[in-house]
Amino acid sequence: PDGKWDIYHAERDVKNYGKRAISNKFKKKKVPKNAVDYTQLQKHTVVYLWTFTIWSIKDWTFYGRTNQEFKEFLENLHEILKRQEHKDVKMYIYVHNLGFDFTNSLCNILDFSDVFCRKAHKPIYARTADGLTEFRCSYMLTNSSLGNLTKDNIRYKKNTDYDDYLVARTPDTTLDEETLDYACLDTASLAEALSLEL
């Protein structure tokens, strides 16, 4: 519950955290997945849900549960845009507080060739090595919390009443409708706010 990592995550995300995160006690003997000694592990974050909104005449919000699903989603989206436009299309993706998502997820699944930061772990933008995708920090662009940024929106506003951040979740955790709605509203409200600002 306090965000400590367990053996589940160690087995599934070695690229991100390496073997250092798993204590020697776990390496020497086979430990059942339900017998975790949290005192021997470091704290880490794990992607359990991602959302992505495409804002247009009809807005679309997509979601997935793992880093791999997100990577595949971006690859598929790029292929669809390429077929539609008959050429490579550069995607600009806004992320509110890009530093968090970049440090905890994106840099582990995508290769970046150009990252511009105002200080360590605070990127303003990050370009993938293939040059086809650029992630931009909407927080740096607007200097506003998502709640303040979306308060004048017409269709979608950030749900500021949701307060369930201390629940430990994994990609296998069953999510209730409130959690999904909250996550989808985050990206839909950001997309609407940016459409009004840009």
C-alpha positions, 0 to 999 in steps of 0.5 A: 500500500505504501508503494513498495515494490514486490517480486511480481514487478521484479520479474516483469520489469528487469530492464527498468530496475535491473537485478539490484532491486531484488535482494539476494534472499530472493535470488538464492531460493525460489519464493512463492509470489504471495510471500514477499518481504517488502523490507528487502525491496526498493520503492518503485512505480509500475504502470498499471493504466495509461490513457491517450486522447485524440482530440478532433471533431469526435474525440477518442480516448484509448487506454491500456494496462502495460508499457508494451501495450502503449508502445504497440498503440503508438506504433499502430497509430503511427502506421494509421497516420502514415497510410492516411497521409501517404507519408511519415507523420510526426506525432506531437504528444502532450503529457501533463508532468512529462517528467514523471511519465518519462522517468517511470515509463517512456525512457524504458520502452522507447529510444530517445535521441533528443531530450531537452530538460530544464533540470534533471528528470524535468524534460520539456520535450523528448524526441524519439530516435526515429524522429517520428514522435515528440513528447511535450510537457503541457505542465511546462507549457501552461504552468498550471495544474491540470485542475486549474487548466481544465476548469474553463473546459466545456465538455471535460473537466478534471475530476478533482474529487478522486482521492485513491492514490495510496492503493497499490495496483498492478497491470493485473489489478481489476479496475473499477469504473470510477478509476477508469473514468478518472484516468480517461477524464485526465487526458480528455480534459487536457486535450480539450484545454490544449485545443482552447490554448493552442 
